[in-house]
Each structure stands twice: as C-alpha cells, then as structure tokens.
Amino acid sequence: MSSDLRGDLRRLASNHAWTYTAEWRRLLDLVPGVDDETHPVLLVDRLDDTRLRQLEGDAGFIELLSHVMAQLDHLEATRPAATIAYVSPEFGLTALLPQYAGGLGILAGDHLKTGSDLSVGLVGVGLFYRQGVFHQVIANRRQVETYGEVDPDGVGADDTGKVVSIPFPGRDVLARVWRMEVGRTTLLLLDTDVLSNADADRTITDRLYVGSRQHRIDQEMVLGVGGALALEACGFEIGLHHLNEGHAGFITLALIDRVISDGNLGAAVERIRDGLVFTTHTPVAAGIDRFERHTLQPYLEVWSTRWEMSVDELWELGVDPHDPDKFNMAALCLRSSVRANGVSRLHGQVSRKLFAGVGIGDSIGHVTNGVHARSWTGEHMQSLLDEALGTRDWANGSAQAWDRVEAIDDESLLVARHRSSETLATLIEARTRTKLNPEALIVGFARRFAPYKRATLLLRRLDLLRDLLADDSRPVHLVFAGKAHPTDGPGKHLVTEIIDAAETPELHGRITFIADYDMSVGHAMVQGADVWLNNPIQPREASGTSGEKAVLNGVLNCSVLDGWWAEMFDGVNGWSIEASGAADEGHRDFEEATSMLETIAAISNEYHTARPVFLGRIRHAWRTLGPRVVSARMLRDYQATMYTPGE
C-alpha cells in the first residue's frame, strides 16, 4: 500500500487547494518532515518506506486521508469546462511557489482559487520562472537580491507533454507547457528552458520582471502568443480571454492570426474583440509597458510579413497616444478588447482620464479587487467566524452571515486577536530577535517599497513619532516589511531609511523591519497587526488589497482615502488620513505625516483606554466590509459586468 499512499499524498500536495483548505493542511502537517519552507510535494517524494509504513499504521491519519481524498475526488468530478482564460504574468498561490512579485500576482492566484470555489470555468495562463522572484537580504542596512532555483516537479507541476512554437525574429522559440491544479481550476505555465532552444532563449522565462526591455518583450511574447497556443494545444475551447494587465496583450497577435484574411487587420480585430476583456492595474502612465520602436519592430515584422501588410499598420494598433515612437501595451489592449476595468471605483475614474480617447478608454468601468477569504484569514479567526457566522457563507461574501458578527462577544474576539498577534510575534522574534510587547498596539505596514507608497512618511514628523513611541503607558509598535524592485534605487533607499529608524535609540526599539517580504510574512502581518497602515500619494494606489486581508482578521485600517478604502470607509469602520491640498510635495508630506501620526495617537488612546469601543469598531468593520472585500464578491462582479457576452 505504500506506493498508493505516496501517490495519494502527492496528488493531494499537487493540488494547491491545500493552501486554503484547513483539513488538507492538517493532513499534510501530519506527514513527517513537513516544514514551512519546502513544498509538500517534495517532502512527500522524500518519505522513506519506514515512514510510509508508520503512516499506514496510524488509523487516525488514514481516516483523515480517506475523508480528504473524497473531497479531492469531488472537486475533480465537479470541474466545469474552462471557457475563460485568465492570462497573467504572475500567479501567487503560496510562498513556496515564488511565481509572483506582488499584488498583481497574488490577486491572480486569488482569482483562480475563487474560480474553483464558485465553480466558474476558468483556466489560468502564465509563465514558469525557473528562478522566480528574488529573495531580499539585508547587508549593511541595504537590500541585496539573491535567487534560487525552482524545480517544476518539486512544486506539483505536471508536464503536459505539449511544446508550443512561438514566432520570433529569425527563429521560433519553443516553450514547454506545465500544468498545475488549484482546486477545480487549472493553471498552465510556459517554460522556455527547452534543450532545443538557443541558450539565450532558454533563459527567457528565468526571472520575474528583471532584465532588459528586450527581455521583457521576449517574456510577453511567450506569455501572450505562447499562451494562446498552449490553450489550443491542451484542448481548451476558450470563448473569453481576460488580460490581467497589459503584459498579456500580445495574445491579440495569436488571436488575429486565426481569423485574418486578405491582410485586413481592422476586420480581424473586430472579429476577436468580443473574446477579450482587459483589467488595468496602474493609475500612472509610468507604470505601463511602453516599448521603443527600434526594439519592438522586429517582433512585429514577423506578423506583418506573415499577414502581408505594412508594419506601420500593425504599429498603429498599440501606438502610444502621446509618443508615436512608443508601443503602449495598455493601448493595444484597449483597442482590441470589448470591455475594460480598473480595480476600484476611484481607479476606474483615474483610468478613464489616463486613457481618454484610446480605444475603449473612455468607457473603462471598475471591479473593485477582493481577496480570497480562506487563504488570508488566520486559523484562529477562521474558527471564530465559522462558529459564529457559519462555515460557508461568510467566506463567500454573504451580508446576512456577516450581520451575525454582533453575536461575537468581547472575550472571544480578544482571544482570537491575541492568538493571531502571538503568531506574528513568534515570526518577528525568529527573524529579528525582537520581542513584541503583548500590550502594545501593533501597527503594520507591508507592501512594495515604491516611492509613491511612502513607507517613510511617518519619518517626516520625527517629533510626533518620538512622542508616540515614548509613551510607555500606551505602547505602540510599528512593524514594516517590503521589497524594492532590484532597479529601483529610491525604493531601496526607503528600505534603508526604515532600517535606520528601527536602530535609532530615540525611537525606543519600537520599529521593526522584517526582511524578505513574501506571502508567508504577509499572512502573519495581516493576521497579527491591530491596525493596518496605508499612506500612498493619492490617487496612485489602484486598489491596495492588503488592507482587505487585514479586515478579515479583525485588523482595522488607517489609510489615505485611495483605492478600495476610498469607496468603503464610512467614518467608523477604521480611520482616514486627511489628504493635504498642498501643491508642494514637501508641504504635502509634512501635513499628511502630521495627520497620520495624530490619528495613530488617537487610535492608541482608544485601544488602551476604551477597549470595548475598539472591539465594537472591529465588529462594525466586519459587518460593513466583510461582504465587500472578499474575492467571491469580486468574481461575481466580473461575471455580471465583464464576462457577459459582447454586444
């Protein structure tokens, strides 16, 4: 039976529903040798016969395994036919699968998980990065990047046996197609590390968002054109392609190629339009992929020659509205898609201004991002919510279920919150040797260290910060985590500034920086903080979903009115940081830092002297935000507004 047991465990570990299904995780936790740093597929493969026989003799383990395998069988038996392809350059399923760089990828992972929950016919399409995203190491208070190697077989990727051939200038590039499972949802990942490719082409899918502009084009050609070919090779009959950001835009080339006749590009675009929808994630022009003509033109000439047309005609499909020598990937998507959306109400408004006159840019709508409830709500809080609200409905966004939070008493809420904070405290002590004061108000800030997110804004008012952190009667501890892009010098400087502040004696050791921010650190922080801080330059935060993850864990938001918070804050379910009207950047930051620190001081006073009021605010936040921040609501909105048949 040992081979059968290993096979069952490997099948279970290969389906990434284990990342959010408590019983599955509990079963895998019982496998000897399981840890938090190795994918369970690899650990199952390492089990020796002695350990397998021990597990076979454990009646409780075998009973739980039988129950869990029945659940897996049910998922596979009820898998819907996939007719919607969700195309994204990154997918965040677990920290053990480093195929994501940040919020875009984690959103994509949550989208697939929710598709499984709601039995929506989705299939994901992305790239398999052999080195993934970088690890952040701090040396001399500065960020340094290191990379590891990701073995597809060791993370539950199955070789489909399909290899697609993607037209490139002067050659074809081959990409192997890997398949991963996320509950009922399939994810296809393309990998150019194929022996038949030239050495340079084998490294196209090496690292995420690192390399030259040409390397970025190479990756996006593999994602878009290769993605369409992979779907076809694997037998998927796709009626709608959902482009998650402009990185996926080159899929239009493969779709046009299927329908074009007599070199009529305009007619071909009209024929594919109803099969494309586009989600934009950036509210600033600098965040959009724009390629120089001399770099991109050889790639487009492959297709213009094939279709017997001028490359200038093809260039017009993506020409930047402000620079005719740049090809704008968002413009390509907007000129090819039937519908487009931003990821919050405010972001939709900003996007309509940003893309006015470009394709369907004037009609960009919005679907506010949400987060996968079972993935991001901590174990202790899930137990509390399951008991009080019911095991199913709250995670799927039922307002009626969330209305029942008033039945949760203060003591039960305090116990669950304390246990969540203990988990964060354990991680902080292991990573930094810092011991959190269990009585402190824990304020969390974790996100990409891009300058517009202003991680160091609170340092603009050091006088107020010193006073806040010096108050031993109402202790406050600030916990930071985040990476800067390897080429972002200003972002890296922000990392150093926070580390310097953490080591400044006058700040009383009440600032902590956790290095190598990833999904596991994010889990601990959104579960264990008491208050979630977000202070971008408004309106540059498209959505900011980390604050939504915090909501589910009973963590209150203190944020600039940007992204999702601008439409969901009601004056009681958290706090807003007052926006400055100053045109001067220095004055603006000074005034907003003042508002932020004064607000945190008021929060600290409520937390320490009026705890029942603070707990009541948590219940109010759950009732008013819980149904709205979950990805089940988000996906239903996509079904209603974006996935409906084209007119």
N, C-alpha and C positions, 0 to 999 in steps of 0.2 A: 504493500500500500504506500510505501514511502514515495515512490515516483508519482502516484496520484496526489498525495498530499502536497508535494512540492509543486506539482502542476496547478493545483487549486490555489495555493498561496501566491504563485507567480501570476496567475490570471487575475487574482484579486488586486495584487500590488500594481499590476499594469493598467488597471482602470483607475483613473485619477479621481473617481468619486470617493476614494478613501480619504482624500484631503479634506472633505467636509462631512463625512458620514461617521458619526461617533462610534457606532458598533464596529465598523470596518477598521477604524483606527485602533480601537480597543483590542481587536483580534491581532492586528499586526504588532501592537505593543507587546503582546504575549510571546512573539517569536524571539527566541534567544538571540541576543546580539543586536537587536534593533536599537538605533540611536537617532538623534535628531539631525545628523549631518550626512547621512548616506541614504540614498533612495532605497525603499524597501525591496524593490526588485533585485537589486544587487545583494542585499542581505539574505533574501530567500535563496538566491543562487549559491551563497556561501555556506548554507546549512549542511552540516555533515550528516551521515546516516544515523549516528548516535543521537543527535539532537532531534532528527525527524522521528525516530522511534520513541523518544521521550514525549514528543507532542502527540503521537498516535495513541499513547497510553494515557493521555490526560483527557478524561471523559468530559470535563467542563469545556476544554478547548475544542474538542471535536463537536460537541453540541453547538457551541457558538459558531464554529466554522460552517456547520451544516445550515444554520439559520442565515448566515451572511451570504453563503453561496446561493441560497434560494433567492435572496434579494438581488444578487447579481444576475442570476438567470432571468428574473422578472424584468430587469432593466433591458437586457438584451432582447428578450422576447417582445417587448413593447417599444422597441426603437422605431421611430417614424421614418418614412422615406425622406431623405435630405433633399430639399429643393432650394434652400437658401444657403449660399456660400458666404461666410464671413471672412473677409480677406484682410489680414493684419500683419505688419512686420514683426510683431512680438506677441507672445501669449504668456501671461503669468498664472501658472496653476499651483505652484509650490516653490518654496525657496530651494528645494532640492533639484529643481529643473530650471537652471538660470537662462531662460529664453525670453527674458523681459528686462527692460531698463527702468521702467517706472509706471506711472499711472495709466498710460495708454495700453500697455501690455496686461496689467492687472485687470483693467476694465474688460479687455478682450477675453481673458480667462474667465471672469465672472459671467460674461455674456454666454460662453459655451456651457458653463455649469447651469445657468438658469435655463438655457435651451433644453437641457436634459430634464430639469425639474418640471418644466411646463410642457414637455413633450413636443417642442417645436422642431420642425425638420431642418436643423442647422448642420452644416459641416464647416469646420474652421480650416483656413488655408494660411500657412506661414512658412518660415524658413527654419531649418535646423542649424543652429550655430554651434560649431564644434568646440569653440572656446567660450561661447555665451557672452555674458556681460562681465565687466571687471569686478574684482574684489578691491575694496578700499582698505589700504594700510596707512596708518599714520606714522610718519617718520619725521622727527624734529618738528612736530606740530604741523606738518604739511601732508596733504593727501598724495599717496603714491598708488598706482594701479598695478595689480597683478592679475594673471589669467590662469585658469585651469583648463582641463580637457573634459569634454562631455562625451561619453560613450553611449550611442543610441540604445544599444542592447541593455545597458545598465540602468536606464531610466524608463523602461517599459515601451520603447518604440519598436514596432514591428515593421520589418522590411516588406513592403507590398509586392516586391518583385518588379515594380514599374520604374522605368527610367525614361524621362522625357528629354527631348532635344530642343533647345531654345536658340533661335536665330540670333547671332551676334555678328558684329562687323568682321567679315572674313572667316568666320568659323561658326560652328554650332557648339554650344555649351550643354553638357549633359547634367542632369540632376536626378538623383535617386529620390524616391518618394517614400517617406516613413509615415506610419500610421500610429496614432495614439488615441486612446479612448478616455472620454470624460463622461461617465455615466452613460446616457443614451447617445451622446454626441461624439462624432468622430473629428479628429484633427489631423490634417495632412501637412507634413513638413518636408520642404525640399532641401536637398543637401548636395552641393557640387563637389564634395570630396570623393570624386569618382576617378578610378585609375586611368580611364581613357582620356580624361581632361588634361590639358596642359597644366603645369604646376601652378601658374598664376590663377587659372580658372578654378582649380581645386580649393583655393582659399577665398573664393567669393563669399561663401557663407561661413566665414571663420568667426567674426566678432560682430557684435551688435552696435551699430551707429559709430563705428570707428573706421577711419581710413579716408582716402582722397575722395573728391567729388566723383571721379570715375568709378571708384569702388562702390559708392552709393548708387550710381546708375546701374552698375552690374547687379547689385543686390535687388534693386527694384524691378529690373527686367526679369530676374529669376522669379521674384515674388509674383509679379503680375502676369507676364506671358507664361512662365512656367506653372503658375498656379492654375490658370485656365486649362493648360494641357494636362496637368496632374488630375484635376477633377474629371476630365474626359477619360483619361486612361484608367481611372479607378471605377468608372461606370456610373458616376453621379450625373443625374439629369437635372441641371440647375436652371431654375426659372428666374432667380434674382441673385445678383452679386452685391453684397454690402461691403463697400470700400471703407475701411476703418482708417481714416486719414489719407492724404494724397500719396503716401508711399506705395499704395496699392494701385495707382492709376494706370500703370502700363498694361493692366489686364484688358483695357479697351483695345489695344492693338490686336490681341489674340481674338477677341470677340468680333472686331471689324473684319479680320481675316476670314472668318467663317461665312460672312454674308456679302462681302463687297463684290461688285460686278461692274465691268466697264470703267473701272477707275473712279467711280462716283462715290467719293468719300462722304459727302453730305448725306446721301441716301443711306449709306451703310450706318452712319452714326444714328440716324433716325430709327433704323431697324433694331439697333441694340439698346436704345435709350431706356425702354421700359424694363430692361433687365438689370439696371444699375441704380443703386442709391448710394449716397456719399455722406459720411459724417466727418465734419471738420472739427479739429480739437484745438486750434490755435486762434487767439484773438488778435495776434500781431503779425504783420507781414514778414517780419524777420524769422518767424517760426515755420515758414512754408518752404518746402523744397523747390528751389529755382536753379535750373541748370544753364550754364553758358552754352551758346550756340556751338562753339568750336568743340566742346566736349561731347555734347549730346548728338549733334547732327549725324555722325557716322552710324549711330544706332538707328536713327530714324530713316536713314537712306536704305537700310536693309528692307524696310517695309515699303517705302515709296517706290523703290525699284521693283519690288515684288508686285505692287499694285499698279505699276506703270503710270506714276504721277510725279509731279514736282515735289521735292522735299519741302518747298516753301508752303505748299498747301497743307501738308501734314503738320508743319510747324505751327500754322495758324490755330490748330486745334488746342494747343497749350500755350500759345504766346502770352507772355506777361502783359497785363493791361497798361503797365507803366514803363516797361522796358522791352522793346521789340527784339532785343538780342538775348532775352532770357526766356526759358521754357518753364512755366509755372504749373506744378503738378496739381495744385488745387484748382486752377483754371481748367486744366484738362478734365478733371472730374466733373466740374460744374457745367462744362459744355457737352458732356457725354451722358449725364445722369438725368433721371426723371424727377428725383426729389433729393433734397439735401437738408441736413440739420446741424445745428450747433448742439452743445451738450448741457446747456442751461438756458433759461429764458433770457437772461442778460446777454449770454454769449450769442444767442440767436440774433439779438438786436445788433450787437457789435459786428457779427459776421455779415449781416445784410449791408452794413455800411462799408465794411472792408472789401466785399466782393460785388459792390453795386455795378450793374451793367455787364457782369461776366457770366455768360450762360444763364443759369437759373439763380444766380447770386441774389437777385432782388427778392426771391421767394423762399430763401432759406428759413426753415422753421426751427423748432427745438424739441429735443427729447432729453430731459434732464437725466444725467447719469444716476445710476444706483449701484449698490454693492450687494454681493451675494451673502445673504444673511448667515447661513450656516458656516460659510468659510471664515467670516470675520468676527462673529460673536464668540466670546470665550466660553470655555466649557462650563464654568460656574454660572455665568449669566444665562447661557442656554438652558441649563437645568431649571433656573428660577423662572425664566419666561415660559418654558414648556409646561411647568407645573401650573403657572397662573393663567396662561393665555391659551393653552392647547398646543399640542406638539406639531401642528402643521401650519395653521392659518397665519400666525404672526410672521413667519419667515416668508410667506407668500404675499404679504402686504395687506392683510385683511384689517380694515379700520375697526371693525367690530371686535376683533381679537385684541387689538392694541388698546381699545377703550377699557379693557379689563385690568389695565395696569394699576388702577386706583385700588385694587384689592391687594396689592403687594404692600405689606407692612414695612415700617421703617427698619426694623431689626433684620428682616430677611434681606432687604436691599443693602443694608450696611454690610452684612456678612458676605454677600456675593461681591460687592465692590472691594471689600478688604482682601478677599482671596485673589481677585484679579490684580490688585496692586502688589500683593506678595509675589505673584509670578513675575511682574516687571522688576520688582526689587531684586529677585534672585538673578535675573538676567543681568541687571546692572552690576551687581556685585561680582558676578562671574567675569564680565567683560572689562570692568573698570576698577574693581576693588572698592567702589564707593558703596557705602551703606546708606540707604534711604531712611530718613526719619519716618516711622509709620504714622506719625501725627501730621506730617506735612501735607499741604495742598500740592499735588503733583501736577505741573503744567507741562504738557507735551507739545513738541514741535518736530515733525518728521516729514521731510519731503526733499525733492531735488533742490540742491543749493544753487539755484539760478538767481542772478541778481534781482529780478523783479519780484521774487518771493520774499526777499528782505529778511533773511534769517537773523540778521544782526540789528534789526530795527530797534530793539529794546536797549541796545548799547548807545543809542543817540541821546538817551537821558540817564546817564550813569548815576546822577544824583538820586533820582527816583528809584532806580534799580537797587542801589546800595541800601536805601532806606527800607525797601520792600524785603530784601533778603536778610536784613539785620534784625528783623523783628522775631525774637525767639518765642514770643507768646502766640504768634500766629505764623508758624513756619511755612515757607513756600520753597519748593524745589523745582527748578526748570530742567527738563530733560530734552536734549536735542539729538537728532540723528539725521543723516542725509549725505548724499554724494554730489559732487560736481562732475559735469562731463569732463573727460580727460583733457579736452582742448579749451575748457572754459577757465581761463586764468582768474578773472574776477570772482567766479564761483568758488574756486579753490581758496582764494583769499578769505572768503566768508567762513569757510571751514576753519582756517587758521585763527580767525578772529574769535570764533566761538570757543575753540580750544584754549586760546589765551585767556579768555574771560573765565573759563572753568578753573584755570590755575591761578587766578588773581586773588590774593588773600583777602582783599577788602570785600569780596563778594561771598566770603564765608563758606566756600566749598559747596554752594547750593546751586551750581550749574554743572550739569554732567553732559558730556558728549559720548554717544555710543557709535563706535566705528562700524563700517561695513553694513550700512543700512540695506536690508533686504526684506522679503515678505515675513520672515520669522521675527525680525526685530519689529517690523510694523505691527504684526499680530500683538506682541507683548505691549507695545506702546498704546495702541488704540484701546486695548482692554484695561491697562493698568493706570493710565493717567486719570486725573479727576477733571481736568479742563483741557480742551484741545485748542491750540493757538494757531491762527492763520492770519497773516498780515501782508498779503501781496499788494502791489500797486494796482489799484482798481482802475479799469476793468480788465486786467490782464490774466486773471485766473479763470480759465474757461469753465471749470466745474469745481475741482478740489475735493475729490471723493473721500480722502482720508477722514475728513470731519464727519462724513456719513457713517463710516465704520465705527467711529467713536460713539456716535449716537446710540447705536445698537447695544453698546456695552455700558450704557448709563453714564457716559462721559459728556459733559456739557461743552458747547462750542463758544469760543470767544474769537470773533472773526470780523475782518473787514467785510462790508456788505458786497461781496463779489461771488461769482459762480452760483452754486446751488443755494448758498446761505442768503443771497440777496432775495430769493423768492420764498424762502421757508422760515426765516426769522420772524417771530411775532412779538418780540419785546419781552417775552417771559421764558421762552424755551432755550435761552442762552443769553449771550451778550454780543453787542456790536461794538466795533472800534470805530469811533467817529472819524469820518473822512475829512481831510483838510481841503479847503478850497484854494490853498496857496499854489501859485504857478511855479514858484521857485522850488526846486527839488529839495534843497536843504531845509527850507521852512516847512515844506510838506512833511518830511520825515520827522522833524522835531515835533510838530504838532500831533502827528499820528502816534509817535512813540509816547508822548505825554498822555494821550487818550488811552492807549493800550495799558500803560503801567498804572494809571489811576483806576482803570477798570479792573485790573487784576488785584489791586489792593482792596477794592470794594468786594470782589469775589472772595478773597481770602477772609475778609471780615465776616461775610455771610457763612462761609464754610466752617469757620472756627467758633462763631458765636451764635449762629442760628441754623444749626444743622437740620432741624426738621423743615425749614424753609428751603434749604439746598436740596434735600431729598424730594420735596414736593415739586421742585423745579425739574428734577430728573423725570419724575412721572409725567409731568406736563410735556416735557420734550419727547418722551416716548409716545405719548398719545397723539401729539400733533405732527411728529416727524417720522415715527416708526413706519407707517404705511407708505410714506413717500420716498424714503431713502433706499429701499430695497430694490435689487435688480429685477425682481419679479414684476414690480410696477413698471420699471423701465422697459422691459421686453414687451410687456402688454402694450405700452405706448408705441413701441416700434411696430408691433403687429397692426395697431389701429391706424397709424399715420404714415408709416414708411414702407411697410411690407405689403400694403394693399395693391391690387393690380393697377397698372398705369392707365391713365385716361386715354 
